[in-house]
């Protein structure tokens, strides 16, 4: 049994998806953990309302194929997520429709209609000792995490581990950005969530991924594969290789490595398939100051101070492209730091208050908010 698999899937045609999913899942141990009568929750990525070809959400044909596989084992399947925004029947129902996810009902799955919330206490967590989550996850026996491979304004990459942030109710997500504005602490929080819910299988839809201004306003990019693993971080290590990102530059993978949840290098993984066939050298990624290690050896007060100054100088920030802003106020309403106000019908960011959580960039319906990398960071990156 491999640690992680990567299998060719050239498009979303049913026969290609069925074959690729079966091969990818079989390579990492199959679905033997699923028995007759079990309730299986498929946690998809439904971050916002977008059609399947926009590469914002998990493709419904992928979810339909997995549903059929689970039904053959006698399981009951529930598909759900909490998008950014209101967590209620009207709003989430609209996301189901636009994303094409309603089609999974034809395959035999049920879409989650329980929009209640619960409180969790997690004493073993590093940072997330208590949190709210979506109750529907309590009504399933196991969770299968089905992510979409995309760039991400704050974390650099959105894939298996990051997808589980969707267990937090939509309108509460900004609170967690405000609680954990530091990238590494936010990453620790994501890892805590993965450890709490422990999906039995993690699958990444990387047939068409997203590059550039991800995770909602970037550009679809054909990659042509499906990735699977029982460990979300091992799946993400392969995803990082495909996108051409050093894993140590991704806060979530740094956290997972430090906690011993995945190996230090991809060479230590038992991989089914050749990930190098899918690597895209010119994939447009988002780089961050958080990915740069400035301190070597034993830090002292001077080195820590210098590191803090340099990180501030090179830290990526959200920036408005004014000619694309329509003054809808979504960014103003969702900003956890209340750092955005409207001036002359356009969004204005108060830099003193901004925590660079990129909620505005992630949820701007027009993609007018961009991830801006400072000039000095671009120079350092080339060096």
C-alpha positions in Angstrom: 0.0 0.0 0.0 1.4 3.4 -1.1 1.6 6.5 1.1 0.1 8.5 -1.7 -1.0 8.0 -5.3 -1.1 10.2 -8.3 -3.0 9.0 -11.3 -3.7 10.4 -14.8 -7.2 11.9 -15.3 -7.2 13.9 -18.5 -10.7 15.4 -18.1 -14.0 15.1 -16.3 -15.7 12.5 -18.6 -17.4 9.8 -16.5 -15.3 6.9 -17.7 -12.0 8.7 -17.2 -13.0 9.9 -13.7 -14.3 6.4 -12.7 -11.0 4.8 -13.8 -8.7 7.4 -12.2 -10.5 7.4 -8.9 -10.6 3.7 -8.6 -6.9 3.4 -9.4 -5.9 6.2 -7.1 -7.9 5.0 -4.1 -7.0 1.3 -4.6 -3.3 2.2 -4.5 -3.5 3.7 -1.0 -5.6 0.8 0.5 -8.9 1.1 -1.2 -12.3 1.5 0.6 -12.1 -1.5 2.9 -12.8 0.7 5.9 -16.3 1.3 4.5 -18.8 -1.4 5.4 -22.5 -1.9 4.7 -24.8 0.5 6.6 -22.1 3.1 7.3 -22.8 6.8 6.8 -20.0 8.5 4.9 -19.5 12.2 4.8 -17.8 13.6 1.8 -16.3 17.0 2.8 -16.0 18.9 -0.5 -14.7 22.3 -1.3 -17.6 24.7 -1.9 -15.8 27.9 -0.9 -18.1 30.1 -3.1 -20.6 30.0 -5.8 -18.9 29.2 -9.1 -19.6 26.9 -12.0 -17.5 23.7 -12.2 -15.3 25.0 -15.1 -14.0 27.9 -13.0 -11.9 25.4 -10.9 -13.1 27.0 -7.6 -14.9 23.9 -6.2 -14.5 20.2 -6.2 -15.9 19.0 -9.5 -19.3 17.3 -9.1 -18.4 14.5 -11.5 -15.6 13.5 -9.2 -18.0 13.5 -6.2 -20.6 11.5 -8.1 -18.0 8.9 -9.1 -16.9 8.5 -5.4 -20.5 8.3 -4.4 -21.2 5.4 -6.7 -18.1 3.6 -5.3 -19.4 4.0 -1.7 -22.9 3.0 -2.6 -21.6 -0.3 -4.0 -20.2 -1.0 -0.6 -23.6 -0.4 1.0 -22.9 2.9 2.5 -25.1 6.0 2.8 -23.4 9.1 1.4 -23.8 12.7 2.6 -22.0 15.6 0.8 -21.4 18.9 2.4 -19.3 22.0 3.2 -19.7 25.4 4.8 -18.9 28.0 2.1 -17.7 31.5 3.0 -20.9 33.4 3.9 -24.2 32.5 5.6 -24.5 28.9 6.7 -28.2 28.4 6.0 -30.4 26.5 3.6 -30.9 29.4 1.2 -27.3 30.5 0.8 -25.7 27.0 0.8 -28.5 25.7 -1.5 -27.5 28.4 -4.0 -23.9 27.2 -3.8 -25.1 23.6 -4.4 -26.9 24.8 -7.5 -24.3 27.0 -9.1 -21.4 24.6 -8.4 -23.3 21.7 -10.0 -23.1 19.8 -6.8 -26.8 19.0 -6.9 -26.0 16.4 -9.6 -24.5 14.1 -6.9 -28.1 13.4 -5.8 -28.7 11.7 -9.1 -25.7 9.5 -8.2 -27.4 8.6 -4.9 -25.8 10.9 -2.4 -27.6 13.3 -0.1 -26.6 16.9 0.1 -26.3 18.1 3.7 -29.3 20.1 4.9 -28.4 20.3 8.6 -27.1 23.8 9.1 -26.8 23.7 12.9 -23.5 24.3 14.7 -21.8 22.7 17.7 -18.9 23.6 20.1 -15.9 21.3 20.4 -13.3 21.1 23.1 -9.9 19.7 21.9 -7.4 19.6 24.8 -4.7 17.9 22.7 -4.7 20.8 20.2 -1.6 23.0 19.8 -3.6 26.2 19.4 -7.3 25.4 18.7 -8.4 24.2 22.2 -12.1 25.1 21.4 -14.0 25.9 18.3 -17.3 25.8 16.5 -18.0 23.3 13.8 -20.8 22.2 11.5 -23.0 19.6 13.2 -23.6 17.4 10.1 -20.2 15.9 10.6 -21.4 14.3 13.8 -24.1 12.4 11.8 -21.6 10.4 9.8 -19.4 7.5 10.7 -16.3 8.5 8.7 -15.2 11.5 6.7 -13.7 11.5 3.2 -11.9 14.8 2.5 -12.3 15.7 -1.2 -10.3 18.9 -2.0 -9.5 21.0 -5.0 -5.9 22.0 -5.9 -5.5 25.8 -6.0 -3.3 28.6 -5.0 -4.2 30.4 -1.8 -3.7 34.0 -0.8 -2.7 33.4 2.8 -1.4 29.8 2.9 0.2 29.6 -0.5 -1.7 26.5 -1.5 -5.2 25.1 -0.9 -5.4 21.4 -1.0 -6.2 18.4 1.3 -5.2 19.8 4.7 -6.6 23.3 4.1 -9.9 21.9 2.8 -10.9 20.9 6.3 -11.1 24.5 7.4 -14.6 24.2 5.8 -15.8 22.5 8.9 -16.0 26.0 10.5 -19.3 27.7 9.8 -18.9 30.3 7.1 -19.7 33.5 9.0 -17.4 32.4 11.8 -14.4 31.8 9.6 -13.2 35.5 9.8 -13.1 35.2 13.6 -10.5 32.4 13.3 -8.4 34.5 10.9 -8.5 37.2 13.6 -7.6 34.8 16.4 -4.7 33.4 14.4 -3.4 36.3 12.2 0.2 34.9 12.2 0.6 32.5 9.2 2.3 29.7 11.3 -0.3 29.9 14.0 -3.1 29.8 11.4 -1.4 26.7 9.9 -1.2 25.1 13.4 -4.9 25.7 13.7 -5.6 23.9 10.3 -3.5 21.0 11.4 -5.4 20.8 14.7 -8.6 20.6 12.7 -7.3 17.8 10.6 -6.1 15.9 13.7 -9.5 16.4 15.4 -11.7 15.1 12.5 -9.2 12.6 11.1 -10.6 11.9 7.6 -10.1 8.3 6.6 -9.2 9.2 3.1 -8.0 12.4 1.4 -8.5 13.0 -2.4 -7.4 16.0 -4.4 -9.2 16.9 -7.6 -6.2 18.2 -9.7 -7.7 17.5 -13.1 -8.1 21.3 -13.5 -6.5 23.3 -10.8 -6.3 27.1 -10.1 -3.3 29.3 -10.5 -2.7 33.0 -9.9 -5.2 34.9 -7.7 -6.6 31.8 -5.9 -8.5 30.3 -4.2 -11.6 31.9 -5.8 -10.5 34.4 -8.5 -7.5 32.7 -10.1 -7.2 31.1 -13.5 -8.1 27.5 -14.3 -5.1 25.5 -15.3 -5.1 21.9 -16.6 -3.0 19.5 -14.5 -4.6 16.2 -15.4 -4.4 14.1 -12.3 -6.0 12.8 -9.1 -4.1 12.5 -5.9 -5.1 10.3 -2.9 -3.7 9.5 0.5 -4.9 8.5 4.0 -2.8 11.3 5.2 -3.7 14.9 4.1 -0.1 16.2 4.5 1.4 13.5 2.4 -1.1 14.3 -0.3 -0.1 18.0 0.0 3.6 17.2 -0.3 2.9 15.8 -3.8 0.6 18.7 -4.6 3.4 21.1 -3.7 5.7 19.3 -6.0 3.2 19.4 -8.9 2.8 23.2 -8.4 6.5 23.8 -8.1 6.5 25.0 -4.5 9.1 23.9 -1.9 7.1 22.3 0.9 9.0 24.2 3.5 7.6 27.4 2.0 4.0 26.3 2.9 3.1 27.0 6.5 0.7 24.1 6.9 3.3 21.6 5.7 5.9 23.2 7.9 3.6 22.7 10.9 2.8 19.1 9.9 6.5 18.2 9.6 7.4 19.8 12.9 4.6 17.7 14.5 5.9 14.5 12.9 2.8 14.0 10.7 4.6 13.7 7.5 8.2 13.1 6.4 10.7 15.9 5.7 11.1 15.2 2.0 9.0 13.7 -0.8 11.8 11.2 -1.4 10.7 9.5 1.9 7.2 8.8 0.6 6.1 5.5 -1.0 4.4 6.9 -4.1 2.2 5.2 -6.6 2.6 6.9 -9.9 5.2 9.4 -11.2 4.4 12.8 -9.9 7.1 14.4 -12.0 5.0 13.8 -15.1 2.5 16.3 -13.8 4.9 19.0 -12.5 4.2 22.4 -14.0 7.4 24.6 -13.9 5.6 27.8 -14.9 2.6 27.4 -12.6 1.7 30.9 -11.3 2.0 30.6 -7.5 1.6 33.0 -4.7 4.8 33.5 -2.6 4.9 34.9 0.9 7.3 36.4 3.4 6.1 33.7 5.8 7.9 31.2 3.6 11.3 32.8 4.1 13.5 31.6 6.9 15.7 34.5 8.1 17.0 33.1 11.4 19.8 30.5 11.4 21.3 28.9 14.5 20.4 30.0 18.0 18.3 33.3 17.7 19.0 36.3 20.0 17.2 39.5 20.5 19.0 41.2 17.6 18.4 38.4 15.1 14.8 38.1 16.2 14.3 41.8 15.8 15.9 41.9 12.3 13.8 38.9 11.2 10.6 40.6 12.3 11.6 43.8 10.4 12.4 41.9 7.2 9.3 39.8 7.4 7.2 42.9 7.7 9.0 44.5 4.7 8.5 41.5 2.4 5.1 40.3 3.6 2.5 39.9 0.9 -0.6 42.0 1.3 -4.1 42.3 -0.3 -4.3 45.2 -2.8 -7.4 46.5 -4.7 -7.4 46.8 -8.4 -9.8 49.8 -8.5 -11.1 49.4 -12.0 -12.4 45.9 -11.1 -14.1 47.0 -7.9 -17.9 47.4 -8.1 -18.4 48.6 -4.6 -20.4 45.5 -3.4 -19.0 45.8 0.1 -18.4 42.0 0.5 -14.8 42.7 1.5 -15.9 45.3 4.0 -18.4 43.0 5.6 -16.2 39.9 5.8 -13.0 41.6 7.0 -12.3 40.2 10.5 -10.0 43.2 11.4 -12.6 45.8 10.2 -9.7 47.2 8.1 -11.8 48.0 5.0 -14.1 50.9 4.4 -15.7 52.3 1.3 -14.5 55.6 -0.1 -16.1 57.0 -3.2 -17.7 53.6 -3.9 -14.4 51.7 -3.8 -12.9 49.5 -1.1 -10.1 51.1 0.9 -7.7 49.1 3.1 -6.4 50.6 6.4 -2.9 49.2 6.4 -2.4 49.8 10.1 -5.4 47.5 10.9 -4.9 44.9 8.1 -3.8 41.5 9.4 -3.1 40.1 5.8 -5.5 37.2 6.3 -6.7 37.6 2.6 -10.3 37.1 3.4 -11.1 40.0 1.2 -9.1 38.5 -1.6 -10.6 35.1 -1.2 -14.2 36.2 -1.2 -14.2 39.2 -3.6 -16.8 38.1 -6.1 -15.1 40.1 -8.9 -11.5 39.1 -8.1 -10.7 42.8 -7.6 -8.6 42.1 -4.5 -5.2 40.7 -5.5 -2.3 39.2 -3.5 0.4 41.9 -3.8 4.0 40.9 -3.3 6.3 43.8 -2.4 9.2 44.8 -4.7 11.8 43.8 -2.1 10.2 40.3 -1.7 10.4 39.8 -5.5 14.1 40.7 -5.5 14.8 38.4 -2.6 12.9 35.6 -4.3 15.1 35.9 -7.4 18.2 35.9 -5.3 
